[in-house]
Amino acid sequence: METHSKLILNVAIGRRDQGTTNVFIEGLRTATAGRFQLTTDGFAPYRSAVSNTLEDRVDFAQLIKVYRATPEGERRYSPAEVVSTEVVPCVGNPDPERICTSHIERQNLSIRMGLRRFTRLTNAFSKSFTHHCAALMLWFAFYNLCRVHRALRVTPAMAAGVSDHIWSVRELLEAA
């Protein structure tokens, strides 16, 4: 996600492993131009994927959260408490003031609220991978082109200069 426009630049759907991470970072390379700053969580495969694919034009850091152990019985329903964070510069010269994962964490909440298939303990889960991918791609297209972001007062695509108007859902579906 681009910080200022909130535009979702790339999506990779798959297992949380090195292969999917490589596909995601390669897609990010294709979706961007010039030098930029990237912050990820502490997932280890990001280091090699970013180093191999974007090293020549990225300032990259990881923000690693340390969680408190949850009391027995609360693990299933309650998120663990973050007790500290560690910033790890990985590639280039990342600006410490801009090392943050809050925007993408808020996006993850928007996805969970907009697509109930991500809500735990529900019967709205995806029954097929194909339908799951289609729902996600439709959500991201809707988010970028149709949904007005409160803080921006325009869609992310408009804020990024990719679109000149708010798309209707009809327009989005007809373009698909």
Backbone hydrogen bonds, N-H to C=O, Kabsch-Sander energy under -0.5 kcal/mol:
donor,donor_aa,acceptor,acceptor_aa,energy
2,E,7,L,-2.6
6,K,2,E,-2.0
9,L,7,L,-0.7
14,G,12,A,-0.5
17,D,15,R,-1.9
21,T,17,D,-2.1
22,N,18,Q,-2.6
23,V,19,G,-2.0
24,F,20,T,-2.5
25,I,21,T,-2.6
26,E,22,N,-2.3
27,G,23,V,-2.2
28,L,24,F,-2.0
29,R,25,I,-2.0
30,T,26,E,-1.9
31,A,27,G,-1.9
32,T,28,L,-0.8
32,T,29,R,-0.7
36,F,57,R,-1.5
38,L,59,D,-2.8
40,T,61,A,-1.7
46,Y,43,F,-1.6
47,R,44,A,-1.5
48,S,44,A,-0.7
49,A,45,P,-2.0
50,V,46,Y,-2.9
51,S,47,R,-2.2
52,N,48,S,-2.5
53,T,49,A,-1.7
54,L,50,V,-2.6
55,E,50,V,-0.8
57,R,54,L,-2.6
58,V,55,E,-0.5
59,D,36,F,-2.3
60,F,58,V,-0.6
60,F,91,V,-2.7
61,A,38,L,-2.2
62,Q,88,V,-2.4
63,L,40,T,-2.9
64,I,62,Q,-0.7
64,I,86,E,-3.2
65,K,63,L,-0.6
66,V,84,S,-3.1
67,Y,65,K,-0.5
68,R,81,E,-3.1
74,E,71,P,-1.9
75,R,71,P,-0.6
77,Y,74,E,-0.5
78,S,74,E,-2.6
83,V,66,V,-2.9
83,V,81,E,-0.5
84,S,66,V,-1.4
86,E,64,I,-2.8
88,V,62,Q,-3.0
88,V,86,E,-0.5
90,C,60,F,-2.9
91,V,60,F,-1.8
98,R,95,D,-1.9
99,I,96,P,-0.9
100,C,98,R,-0.9
105,E,101,T,-2.1
106,R,102,S,-2.3
107,Q,103,H,-1.9
108,N,104,I,-2.3
109,L,105,E,-1.6
110,S,106,R,-2.2
111,I,107,Q,-2.5
112,R,108,N,-2.4
113,M,109,L,-2.4
114,G,110,S,-2.6
115,L,111,I,-2.9
116,R,114,G,-0.6
118,F,115,L,-2.1
119,T,116,R,-1.8
122,T,119,T,-0.5
132,H,128,S,-2.2
133,C,129,F,-2.6
134,A,130,T,-2.2
135,A,131,H,-2.5
136,L,132,H,-2.2
137,M,133,C,-2.7
138,L,134,A,-2.3
139,W,135,A,-2.3
140,F,136,L,-2.6
141,A,137,M,-2.3
142,F,138,L,-2.6
143,Y,139,W,-3.1
144,N,140,F,-2.6
145,L,141,A,-2.5
146,C,142,F,-2.4
147,R,142,F,-2.2
148,V,146,C,-0.5
149,H,154,V,-2.4
153,R,149,H,-3.0
157,A,144,N,-2.6
159,A,155,T,-2.4
160,A,156,P,-1.9
161,G,158,M,-1.1
162,V,157,A,-2.7
163,S,157,A,-1.3
167,W,145,L,-2.2
167,W,165,H,-0.6
172,L,168,S,-2.2
173,L,169,V,-2.7
174,E,170,R,-2.5
175,A,171,E,-1.8
176,A,172,L,-1.2
